[in-house]
């Protein structure tokens, strides 16, 4: 729901060359890519246009694969959950028409950035499939190897560098019921994110979703 950064004043969300400044369009483009099943995408999947929902795995249940679009900002952690030095951008509701929410958190000098995207589907197995595809989408965009992490369900984390060594990157993916969560931590190359800090933020985010989305 994040190609490599070419300069330190850019922010990666899985699409190469994105500007650091968070815009609704930026978050929407990346977030929909997070749950595309069966296609590697940089923004929109094959046959998609802006404002369309991404394809999902075949459903065994009746009805649409997504919950209704709405205001899901209550599913986000707060900047205060991260640290006193962090502030949050205006949340993007239902990015690109997909039910969910996305937000960028930054510290005072923008040297540390956390992208938080939550996408919602109607089946837990669809969220799990989206997680696998998101892992694949990160191939070549961050050095390192995915490792399991005890956060949410099927939690996975990767920590390394952008291929051009412009910044350190830690990505955590997990599902919480019917929600797919992508947390990306971008920091200066000499100051990588502490994995325990990433786990703490992930567990806080999982707890908020568990309490507010069944």
Buried (B, 14 or more C-beta within 10 A) or exposed (E): BBBBBBEBEBBBBBBEEBEBEBBBEBBBBBBBBBBBBEBEBBBBBEEBEEEBBBBBBEBEEEEEBBBEBEEBEEBBBEBEBBEEEBEBBEBBBBBBBBBBBBBBBBBEEEEBBBBBBBBBBBBBBBBBBBBEBBBEBBEEBBBBEBEEBEBBBBBBBBBBBBBEEBBBBBBBBBBBBBBBBBBBBBBEBEEBBEBEBBBBBBBBBBBBBBEEBE
